[in-house]
C-alpha cells in the first residue's frame, strides 16, 4: 500500500501513519515525493482510522512488487542521488571512470588525474575484484582502498568501489563515497541488506542473467533497509553471440526509468567487452535516456591487469565526454521537446 500525504498536511500525519503501521505489525517507510509532499509505503494493508487522517491525499492499494523502487512511489519527479558533491539523476549525464582494478598507488593516481582531465566526475576502481578464474588478479584489498582514498584527496573526485561480502561493507564504506554491488552479487540478499543499512549511496549492477523485475527487486532490498540512495546500472546481459562479451540491453534503460524513479547509468565497457564499440554504445546509452556512464579507463589499456580488451584510453574518454555533452544539448533542444509528446513520462533525459 502506498499512501500519499499532501504538502499542506499537518506535520503529524506521516509519523502517525508510520506508527499505525508498526502497531499493526507492518513494515513502513516514508519518503518525500519531490514536490513537498510525503509518500508512505506500507508492506501490507493498513486499516482503521489512520487512512482518514487529515492530509491523506490518496491511497494506492495496488502497486508493483518493488513498491519502494516503483514509479508509483515517487510519481512526480525522479530520484536524485548525491555522491559527494556530484548529482546523479535529474540533470546532465554523469561520467564515472577509472581502471577496472586498483593495481598500485602511482598507477591509480595517474589514471585518476587523467580521468578527471578527460571529464570524469567520479572515480571508479576495484580494490576487491571478483574474477572468473581463481588465479587471476583479485585486487589489493584494503591497500587498494587506501590508494583510492589517496586518489580522491589528490583529485577531489568521489570514489565508487565494489563490495563483495556482507562482512566487507563496514570496511569499504569507511573509504568509499559510493558502494558498488557487482553483477555477480545482484542477488546476494544478505549483502543487499547490509548495504541498505550502511548509509552510503549504492550502485546496483544488473545481473547478466537477470530480468528487469529481478533487478528492481534487488533494489527494493536496499531501499527497504532504509537506504534511499540507489543508482541502477545496466551492464549487459548474457547473449548467444561469442563475438561480444555481453549484449548491452539498452531497451532496459527507458524501461527501468518508466517502471522506477531511480537513476540509471550504463556500463558500455562490460556491456560490449570490446574497446572499439565503447564510444558508440556510450552515446547510444545517453540517447536511450541514461543518467550517466561508467567506463573502464587506463593510461595504457594493453598493460591493464584486468579487462584490457574493453578498457579505453583517457583520450577516448575525452572524446566520449565531448560527444556526450553535445548529445545532451541536442536532446534538450527543440527536437527532443517534440519527441517528449510521443514518449512516456520519465523516458527522456532531464
Sine and cosine of phi, psi and omega as CSV:
sin_phi,cos_phi,sin_psi,cos_psi,sin_omega,cos_omega
0.00,0.00,0.70,-0.71,0.07,-1.00
-0.88,-0.48,0.81,-0.59,-0.02,-1.00
-0.92,-0.40,0.84,-0.54,0.03,-1.00
-1.00,-0.07,0.79,-0.61,0.02,-1.00
-0.94,-0.33,0.78,-0.62,-0.10,-0.99
-0.92,0.39,0.43,-0.90,0.02,-1.00
-0.86,0.51,-0.53,0.85,-0.04,-1.00
-1.00,-0.09,0.27,0.96,0.01,-1.00
-0.94,0.35,0.45,-0.89,0.10,-0.99
-0.83,0.56,0.57,-0.82,-0.04,-1.00
-0.86,0.50,-0.39,0.92,-0.07,-1.00
-0.99,0.11,-0.17,0.99,-0.13,-0.99
-0.92,0.40,-0.80,0.60,-0.02,-1.00
-0.88,0.48,-0.73,0.68,0.07,-1.00
-0.85,0.52,-0.58,0.81,0.01,-1.00
-0.92,0.39,-0.61,0.79,0.05,-1.00
-0.91,0.42,-0.69,0.73,0.03,-1.00
-0.88,0.47,-0.68,0.73,-0.01,-1.00
-0.91,0.42,-0.63,0.78,0.01,-1.00
-0.91,0.41,-0.61,0.79,0.03,-1.00
-0.90,0.43,-0.73,0.69,0.01,-1.00
-0.87,0.49,-0.66,0.75,0.00,-1.00
-0.90,0.44,-0.43,0.90,0.02,-1.00
-1.00,-0.03,0.08,1.00,0.01,-1.00
0.98,0.21,0.41,0.91,-0.04,-1.00
-0.93,-0.36,0.58,-0.81,0.11,-0.99
-0.98,0.19,0.61,-0.79,-0.02,-1.00
-0.53,-0.85,0.53,-0.85,0.05,-1.00
-0.68,-0.73,0.56,-0.83,0.06,-1.00
-0.89,-0.45,0.55,-0.84,0.05,-1.00
-0.49,-0.87,0.47,-0.88,0.06,-1.00
-0.96,0.29,0.45,-0.89,-0.04,-1.00
-1.00,-0.08,0.08,1.00,0.01,-1.00
1.00,0.07,-0.08,1.00,-0.01,-1.00
-0.72,-0.70,0.49,0.87,0.09,-1.00
1.00,-0.07,-0.23,0.97,0.03,-1.00
-1.00,-0.09,-0.06,-1.00,-0.01,-1.00
-0.76,-0.65,0.61,-0.79,0.10,-1.00
-0.91,-0.42,0.75,-0.66,0.01,-1.00
-0.91,-0.41,0.90,-0.44,0.06,-1.00
-0.99,-0.11,0.80,-0.60,-0.07,-1.00
-0.84,-0.54,0.81,-0.58,0.01,-1.00
-0.99,0.12,1.00,0.04,-0.06,-1.00
0.73,-0.68,-0.17,-0.99,-0.03,-1.00
-0.93,-0.38,0.82,-0.57,0.00,-1.00
-1.00,-0.10,0.83,-0.56,0.02,-1.00
-0.96,-0.29,-0.35,-0.94,0.06,-1.00
0.97,0.25,-0.42,-0.91,-0.09,-1.00
-1.00,-0.01,-0.05,1.00,-0.11,-0.99
-0.87,0.49,-0.59,0.80,-0.06,-1.00
-0.97,0.25,-0.14,0.99,0.05,-1.00
-0.99,-0.13,0.12,0.99,0.01,-1.00
-0.88,0.48,0.52,-0.86,0.01,-1.00
-0.89,0.45,0.69,-0.73,0.03,-1.00
0.99,-0.12,-0.14,0.99,0.08,-1.00
-0.96,0.30,0.92,-0.40,-0.12,-0.99
-1.00,-0.02,-0.54,0.84,-0.04,-1.00
-0.33,-0.95,0.45,-0.89,0.05,-1.00
-0.76,-0.65,0.83,-0.56,0.00,-1.00
-0.92,-0.40,0.96,-0.29,-0.03,-1.00
-1.00,0.09,-0.38,0.93,0.02,-1.00
-0.95,-0.31,0.73,-0.68,-0.02,-1.00
-0.35,-0.94,0.09,-1.00,0.02,-1.00
-0.93,0.37,0.40,-0.92,0.04,-1.00
-0.89,0.45,-0.45,0.89,0.11,-0.99
-1.00,-0.02,0.94,0.34,-0.16,-0.99
-0.83,0.55,-0.78,0.63,-0.10,-1.00
-0.95,0.30,-0.46,0.89,0.00,-1.00
-1.00,0.06,-0.19,0.98,-0.16,-0.99
-0.97,0.25,0.40,-0.92,0.08,-1.00
-0.89,0.47,-0.51,0.86,0.02,-1.00
-0.88,0.47,-0.51,0.86,-0.03,-1.00
-0.96,0.28,-0.41,0.91,0.05,-1.00
-0.61,-0.79,0.96,0.29,-0.17,-0.99
-0.98,0.20,-0.35,0.94,-0.16,-0.99
-1.00,0.05,-0.46,0.89,0.02,-1.00
-0.36,-0.93,0.56,-0.83,0.01,-1.00
-0.95,0.33,0.35,-0.94,0.03,-1.00
-0.96,0.28,0.48,-0.88,0.11,-0.99
-0.86,-0.51,0.75,-0.66,0.00,-1.00
-0.92,-0.39,0.80,-0.60,0.03,-1.00
-0.99,-0.10,0.79,-0.61,0.09,-1.00
-0.88,-0.47,0.97,-0.23,-0.22,-0.98
0.88,0.47,-0.83,-0.56,0.05,-1.00
-0.97,-0.23,0.28,0.96,-0.02,-1.00
-0.98,-0.19,0.73,-0.68,-0.06,-1.00
-0.98,-0.19,0.83,-0.56,0.07,-1.00
-0.93,-0.37,0.88,-0.47,-0.02,-1.00
0.97,-0.24,0.57,-0.82,0.11,-0.99
0.95,0.32,0.29,0.96,-0.03,-1.00
-0.27,-0.96,-0.49,-0.87,-0.03,-1.00
-0.92,0.38,0.51,-0.86,0.00,-1.00
-0.89,0.46,0.58,-0.82,-0.02,-1.00
-0.98,-0.18,0.61,-0.80,0.06,-1.00
-0.93,-0.36,0.87,-0.49,0.07,-1.00
-0.94,-0.33,0.81,-0.59,-0.10,-1.00
-0.49,-0.87,0.39,-0.92,0.02,-1.00
0.39,-0.92,0.00,-1.00,-0.03,-1.00
-0.94,0.33,0.43,-0.90,0.07,-1.00
-0.84,0.54,-0.71,0.70,-0.07,-1.00
-0.69,-0.73,0.57,-0.82,0.07,-1.00
-0.96,0.27,0.88,-0.48,-0.05,-1.00
-0.99,-0.11,-0.66,0.75,0.03,-1.00
-0.26,-0.97,0.21,-0.98,-0.08,-1.00
-0.90,0.44,-0.78,0.62,-0.09,-1.00
-0.91,0.42,-0.65,0.76,0.03,-1.00
-0.89,0.45,-0.64,0.77,0.01,-1.00
-0.92,0.39,-0.68,0.73,0.02,-1.00
-0.87,0.48,-0.67,0.74,0.05,-1.00
-0.88,0.48,-0.72,0.69,0.00,-1.00
-0.89,0.45,-0.65,0.76,-0.02,-1.00
-0.90,0.43,-0.72,0.69,0.03,-1.00
-0.89,0.46,-0.66,0.75,0.00,-1.00
-0.92,0.39,-0.65,0.76,0.01,-1.00
-0.90,0.43,-0.68,0.73,0.01,-1.00
-0.90,0.44,-0.70,0.72,0.01,-1.00
-0.88,0.47,-0.48,0.88,-0.01,-1.00
-1.00,0.05,-0.02,1.00,0.09,-1.00
0.91,-0.41,0.02,1.00,0.02,-1.00
-0.93,0.37,0.58,-0.82,0.01,-1.00
-0.92,-0.38,-0.31,0.95,0.06,-1.00
-0.70,-0.71,0.65,-0.76,0.00,-1.00
-0.99,-0.13,0.78,-0.63,0.10,-1.00
-0.96,-0.28,0.42,-0.91,0.06,-1.00
0.10,-0.99,0.69,-0.73,-0.05,-1.00
-1.00,-0.05,0.84,-0.55,0.14,-0.99
-1.00,-0.02,-0.62,0.79,0.14,-0.99
-0.92,-0.39,0.84,-0.54,-0.15,-0.99
-0.79,-0.61,0.91,-0.42,0.08,-1.00
-0.96,0.28,0.75,-0.67,0.00,-1.00
-0.79,-0.61,0.52,-0.85,0.01,-1.00
-0.88,0.47,-0.65,0.76,0.01,-1.00
-1.00,-0.08,0.71,-0.70,0.05,-1.00
-0.93,0.36,-0.19,0.98,-0.03,-1.00
-0.99,-0.11,-0.13,0.99,0.00,-1.00
-0.98,0.21,0.36,-0.93,0.00,-1.00
-0.88,0.48,0.82,-0.58,-0.13,-0.99
-0.96,-0.27,0.14,0.99,0.00,-1.00
0.99,-0.15,0.14,-0.99,-0.08,-1.00
-0.99,-0.14,-0.03,1.00,0.00,-1.00
0.93,0.36,-0.67,-0.74,-0.07,-1.00
-0.89,0.45,-0.51,0.86,0.08,-1.00
-0.86,0.51,-0.64,0.77,0.06,-1.00
-0.90,0.45,-0.61,0.79,0.06,-1.00
-0.89,0.45,-0.64,0.77,0.04,-1.00
-0.90,0.44,-0.63,0.78,0.04,-1.00
-0.91,0.42,-0.64,0.77,0.05,-1.00
-0.89,0.46,-0.67,0.74,0.04,-1.00
-0.88,0.48,-0.62,0.79,0.04,-1.00
-0.91,0.41,-0.63,0.78,0.03,-1.00
-0.92,0.40,-0.61,0.79,0.07,-1.00
-0.89,0.45,-0.69,0.72,0.01,-1.00
-0.89,0.45,-0.58,0.82,-0.05,-1.00
-0.98,0.20,-0.51,0.86,-0.11,-0.99
-0.92,-0.38,-0.36,0.93,-0.11,-0.99
0.99,0.14,0.03,1.00,0.00,-1.00
-0.99,0.16,0.77,-0.64,0.18,-0.98
-0.88,0.47,0.38,-0.92,-0.07,-1.00
-0.86,-0.51,0.60,-0.80,0.13,-0.99
-0.84,-0.54,0.73,-0.69,-0.01,-1.00
-0.54,-0.84,0.41,-0.91,-0.12,-0.99
-0.99,0.15,0.62,-0.79,0.18,-0.98
-0.90,-0.44,0.73,-0.69,-0.16,-0.99
-0.96,-0.29,-0.40,0.92,-0.10,-0.99
-0.69,-0.72,0.49,-0.87,0.03,-1.00
-0.82,0.58,-0.62,0.78,-0.04,-1.00
-0.94,0.33,-0.21,0.98,0.03,-1.00
-1.00,0.00,-0.22,0.98,-0.18,-0.98
-0.86,0.51,-0.74,0.67,-0.04,-1.00
-0.88,0.47,-0.67,0.74,0.02,-1.00
-0.88,0.47,-0.79,0.61,-0.06,-1.00
-0.91,0.42,-0.65,0.76,0.01,-1.00
-0.89,0.45,-0.41,0.91,0.04,-1.00
-0.94,0.34,-0.31,0.95,0.00,-1.00
-0.93,-0.36,-0.64,0.77,-0.20,-0.98
-1.00,0.07,0.44,-0.90,0.14,-0.99
-1.00,0.00,-0.37,0.93,0.01,-1.00
-0.54,-0.84,0.67,-0.74,0.00,-1.00
-0.99,-0.15,0.73,-0.68,0.05,-1.00
-0.97,-0.23,0.75,-0.66,0.17,-0.98
-0.98,-0.22,0.91,-0.42,-0.07,-1.00
-0.96,0.27,0.21,-0.98,-0.06,-1.00
-0.84,0.54,-0.63,0.78,-0.03,-1.00
-0.93,0.38,-0.35,0.94,-0.05,-1.00
-0.95,-0.30,0.18,0.98,-0.03,-1.00
-0.83,0.55,-0.53,0.85,-0.01,-1.00
-0.96,-0.28,0.36,0.93,0.08,-1.00
-1.00,0.09,1.00,0.06,-0.19,-0.98
-0.91,0.41,-0.61,0.80,0.11,-0.99
-0.86,0.51,-0.62,0.79,0.04,-1.00
-0.92,0.39,-0.67,0.74,0.02,-1.00
-0.88,0.48,-0.67,0.74,0.04,-1.00
-0.89,0.45,-0.64,0.77,-0.05,-1.00
-0.92,0.38,-0.69,0.72,0.02,-1.00
-0.94,0.33,-0.40,0.92,0.09,-1.00
-0.90,0.44,-0.41,0.91,-0.01,-1.00
-0.97,-0.25,0.08,1.00,-0.15,-0.99
-0.99,0.12,-0.33,0.95,0.02,-1.00
0.97,0.24,0.31,0.95,0.05,-1.00
-0.84,-0.55,0.56,-0.83,0.09,-1.00
-0.83,0.55,0.49,-0.87,-0.07,-1.00
-0.81,-0.59,0.75,-0.66,0.15,-0.99
-0.99,-0.17,0.92,-0.40,-0.09,-1.00
-0.96,-0.27,0.95,-0.31,0.03,-1.00
-0.99,0.17,0.60,-0.80,0.05,-1.00
-0.96,0.27,0.73,-0.69,0.09,-1.00
-0.89,0.46,0.57,-0.82,-0.12,-0.99
-0.97,0.25,-0.02,1.00,0.16,-0.99
-0.82,-0.57,0.33,0.94,-0.11,-0.99
-0.99,-0.10,0.59,-0.80,0.16,-0.99
-0.97,0.23,0.24,-0.97,0.04,-1.00
-0.89,0.45,-0.63,0.78,0.01,-1.00
-0.91,0.41,-0.65,0.76,0.04,-1.00
-0.89,0.45,-0.63,0.78,0.07,-1.00
-0.87,0.50,-0.73,0.68,0.00,-1.00
-0.94,0.35,-0.53,0.85,0.07,-1.00
-0.92,0.40,-0.56,0.83,0.08,-1.00
-0.91,0.40,-0.64,0.77,0.09,-1.00
-0.87,0.49,-0.58,0.81,-0.01,-1.00
-0.88,0.48,-0.59,0.81,0.05,-1.00
-0.85,0.52,-0.68,0.73,-0.03,-1.00
-0.94,0.35,-0.70,0.71,0.01,-1.00
-0.90,0.44,-0.66,0.75,0.01,-1.00
-0.91,0.41,-0.38,0.93,0.06,-1.00
-0.98,0.20,-0.06,1.00,0.05,-1.00
0.97,-0.26,0.08,1.00,-0.03,-1.00
-0.97,-0.26,0.94,-0.33,-0.03,-1.00
-0.99,0.10,-0.12,0.99,-0.17,-0.99
-0.99,-0.14,0.98,0.20,-0.03,-1.00
-0.88,-0.47,0.75,-0.67,0.10,-0.99
-0.89,-0.45,0.79,-0.61,0.02,-1.00
-0.99,0.11,0.56,-0.83,0.02,-1.00
-0.75,-0.66,0.91,-0.42,0.14,-0.99
-0.99,0.11,0.85,-0.53,-0.09,-1.00
-0.77,-0.64,0.28,0.96,0.05,-1.00
0.99,-0.16,0.53,-0.85,0.01,-1.00
-0.86,-0.50,0.31,-0.95,-0.05,-1.00
-0.95,0.30,0.84,-0.55,0.04,-1.00
-0.92,-0.40,-0.20,-0.98,-0.05,-1.00
-0.97,-0.24,-0.18,0.98,-0.09,-1.00
-1.00,-0.01,0.90,-0.43,-0.03,-1.00
-0.94,0.33,-0.12,0.99,0.02,-1.00
-0.92,0.39,-0.40,0.92,-0.01,-1.00
-0.85,-0.53,0.56,-0.83,0.02,-1.00
-0.90,0.44,-0.71,0.70,0.08,-1.00
-0.62,-0.79,0.12,-0.99,0.10,-0.99
-0.95,-0.31,0.89,-0.46,-0.03,-1.00
-0.96,0.26,0.92,-0.38,-0.11,-0.99
-1.00,0.02,0.99,0.14,-0.06,-1.00
-0.96,0.28,-0.34,0.94,0.09,-1.00
-0.90,0.44,-0.42,0.91,0.01,-1.00
-0.93,0.36,-0.36,0.93,-0.04,-1.00
-0.93,0.37,-0.87,0.49,0.04,-1.00
-0.90,0.43,-0.49,0.87,0.04,-1.00
-0.91,0.42,-0.73,0.68,0.01,-1.00
-0.88,0.47,-0.61,0.80,0.00,-1.00
-0.96,0.28,-0.42,0.91,0.09,-1.00
-0.96,0.27,-0.60,0.80,-0.06,-1.00
-1.00,0.05,-0.42,0.91,-0.16,-0.99
-0.72,-0.69,0.40,-0.92,0.08,-1.00
-1.00,-0.02,-0.04,1.00,-0.09,-1.00
-0.98,0.21,0.55,-0.84,0.09,-1.00
-0.91,0.41,0.44,-0.90,0.00,-1.00
-0.77,-0.63,0.81,-0.59,0.15,-0.99
-0.90,-0.44,0.26,-0.96,-0.08,-1.00
-0.80,-0.60,0.63,-0.78,0.04,-1.00
-0.94,-0.35,1.00,-0.03,0.02,-1.00
-0.98,0.21,-0.16,0.99,0.05,-1.00
-0.93,0.36,-0.85,0.53,0.06,-1.00
-0.94,0.35,-0.53,0.85,-0.08,-1.00
-0.91,0.42,-0.34,0.94,0.03,-1.00
-0.87,-0.50,-0.61,0.79,-0.06,-1.00
0.96,0.28,0.21,0.98,-0.11,-0.99
-0.67,-0.74,0.90,-0.44,-0.10,-0.99
-0.80,0.61,-0.68,0.74,-0.09,-1.00
-0.91,0.42,-0.37,0.93,-0.04,-1.00
-1.00,-0.03,-0.25,0.97,-0.11,-0.99
-0.87,0.49,-0.74,0.67,-0.04,-1.00
-0.86,0.51,-0.72,0.70,-0.03,-1.00
-0.91,0.42,-0.68,0.73,-0.03,-1.00
-0.95,0.32,-0.47,0.88,0.09,-1.00
-0.89,0.46,-0.72,0.70,0.01,-1.00
-0.93,0.36,-0.60,0.80,0.06,-1.00
-0.88,0.48,-0.61,0.79,0.02,-1.00
-0.89,0.45,-0.68,0.74,0.01,-1.00
-0.93,0.38,-0.62,0.79,0.06,-1.00
-0.90,0.44,-0.49,0.87,0.03,-1.00
-0.98,0.22,-0.13,0.99,0.06,-1.00
0.95,-0.32,0.18,0.98,-0.02,-1.00
-0.89,0.46,0.55,-0.84,0.02,-1.00
-1.00,0.06,-0.04,1.00,0.01,-1.00
0.13,-0.99,0.02,-1.00,-0.01,-1.00
-0.77,-0.63,0.53,-0.85,0.17,-0.99
-0.82,-0.57,0.84,-0.54,-0.19,-0.98
-0.76,-0.65,0.58,-0.82,0.08,-1.00
-1.00,-0.01,0.85,-0.52,-0.09,-1.00
-0.75,-0.66,0.67,-0.75,-0.01,-1.00
-0.55,-0.84,0.64,-0.77,0.02,-1.00
-0.85,0.52,-0.50,0.87,0.03,-1.00
-0.69,-0.73,0.99,0.13,-0.12,-0.99
-0.80,0.60,-0.62,0.79,-0.06,-1.00
-0.91,0.40,-0.38,0.93,0.01,-1.00
-1.00,-0.08,-0.01,1.00,-0.02,-1.00
-0.89,0.45,0.63,-0.77,-0.01,-1.00
-0.98,0.21,-0.17,0.99,-0.06,-1.00
-0.57,-0.82,0.73,-0.68,0.13,-0.99
0.82,0.57,0.67,0.75,-0.04,-1.00
-0.86,0.51,-0.61,0.79,-0.11,-0.99
-0.90,0.43,-0.42,0.91,-0.05,-1.00
-0.95,-0.32,0.06,1.00,-0.05,-1.00
-1.00,0.01,0.72,-0.69,-0.01,-1.00
-0.98,-0.19,0.18,-0.98,0.04,-1.00
-1.00,0.02,0.28,-0.96,0.12,-0.99
-0.85,0.53,-0.57,0.82,0.05,-1.00
-0.90,0.44,-0.65,0.76,0.08,-1.00
-0.88,0.48,-0.68,0.73,0.00,-1.00
-0.88,0.48,-0.68,0.74,0.01,-1.00
-0.87,0.49,-0.65,0.76,0.04,-1.00
-0.90,0.43,-0.67,0.74,0.04,-1.00
-0.89,0.46,-0.68,0.73,-0.02,-1.00
-0.89,0.45,-0.70,0.71,0.03,-1.00
-0.88,0.47,-0.71,0.70,0.00,-1.00
-0.91,0.41,-0.60,0.80,0.00,-1.00
-0.90,0.44,-0.66,0.75,0.02,-1.00
-0.90,0.43,-0.67,0.74,0.01,-1.00
-0.91,0.42,-0.67,0.75,0.01,-1.00
-0.91,0.42,-0.67,0.74,0.01,-1.00
-0.88,0.47,-0.68,0.73,0.03,-1.00
-0.88,0.48,-0.65,0.76,0.01,-1.00
-0.91,0.41,-0.64,0.77,-0.01,-1.00
-0.93,0.38,-0.41,0.91,0.04,-1.00
-1.00,0.05,-0.10,1.00,-0.05,-1.00
-0.99,0.16,-0.20,-0.98,-0.10,-1.00
-0.88,0.48,-0.58,0.82,-0.01,-1.00
-0.90,0.44,-0.69,0.72,0.01,-1.00
-0.92,0.40,-0.60,0.80,0.00,-1.00
-0.89,0.45,-0.59,0.80,0.05,-1.00
-0.92,0.39,-0.61,0.79,0.00,-1.00
-0.91,0.41,-0.54,0.84,-0.11,-0.99
-0.86,0.50,-0.45,0.89,0.00,-1.00
-0.92,0.40,-0.40,0.92,-0.08,-1.00
-0.97,-0.23,0.00,1.00,-0.07,-1.00
-0.89,-0.45,0.47,-0.88,0.00,-1.00
-0.90,0.44,0.43,-0.90,0.03,-1.00
-0.85,0.53,0.69,-0.72,0.06,-1.00
1.00,0.05,-0.04,1.00,-0.08,-1.00
-1.00,0.03,-0.29,0.96,0.04,-1.00
-0.99,-0.13,0.55,-0.83,0.06,-1.00
-0.89,0.45,0.55,-0.83,-0.06,-1.00
-0.97,0.24,0.00,0.00,0.00,0.00
